Amino acid sequence: MEKRKVLLIVNPRAGKMTFRNSFYSVVRKLSDAGCDVNVHFTTACGDATETVVQRGGDFDSIVCCSGDGTLNETITGMLRLGKQIPLGYIPCGSTNDFAATLGIVGTPSRICDDIISGNDVVIDAGQFNDRYFTYAASFGAFTAISYETPQGLKNALGHFAYVLNGAKELISIPRVKMKVITDDYEEEGTFFYGGVTNTTSIGGLYSLPEEEIFLDDGHFELLMIREPKHYQEYSETLLNLAVRNFDDPNILYLHAKEIRFESEEPVSFTLDGEFGGSGRSNTIKVLNKAIRVNGHL
């Protein structure tokens, strides 16, 4: 019987680099399950995408051992390749929002068991202009924290590194004048945060109601925070955000298939925690059931 060919993509610098302790057990499990494993260690930004585009079509499945950033690159490569190859994800990053939403928990070895057994789900992906993202596109306050926080600090302190690096933004939170247009809603105003997501939490900054988040429904969630009129209102809005009270007058929360952002000045976005580009007009579309990945919905 022909062996199942697996491309194992590993980011050796992800998270606290603890995956190196589990690397052998993962390769051994895949091999014992009858897989022909080919390992690729990423060496630079964009390497995972290029590798998948050039070589992914030769494999029966791809397994990504990394944080959210390299996962984004891997999925981008798969979408550009145009083949829905089964994707296994073993999270090793400092924050793993996407894995938590999918119920991917436990040691790398245990997660590998799920991948081998074929516990796959088909979920949506996002398209941001001509780029792709897995679970989050955002602008404004705190969105630059991930890609501006040094990797060494992330590795040493984990999620706390994001908190430290982002606390300074509270002093001068940027305001963005913008028009947002969705399938059936339009508003023009001033915002200091906007996020389009397909997950239940974003880096510990806020969480969404689990009962409203469906990863395969063809909709993403839009959450934007309008500019408060004074400090007390700002504090109340952050408190309401923390307790998921989206009736706050400064919080816009809805579900949409397509979202367009228009502004007079270029606005920078992050995609899955990495810099995603800057522009005056940005369009996000949901790619319904575009990815097959291990997990539990």
Protein Blocks (a to p, Z undefined) as FASTA:
>chain_A
ZZddddddddfkgcjllmmmmmmmmmmmmmmnopacdddddfbehklmmmmmmmmmmpfb
dcddddfklmmmmmmmmmmnopacddddddfbfbdfklmmnopacjfklmmmmmmnopac
ddddddehjaccfkbccehehklmmmmpcfklmmmnmmmlmmmmmmmmmmmccddddddd
dfkbccddddfbdcdddbfbeehlaccdfklpcfklopacdddddddfbfklmmmmmmmm
mnopakbfkbccdddfbdcdddfbdcdddeehiaebjcfbdcddddehkbcceddZZ
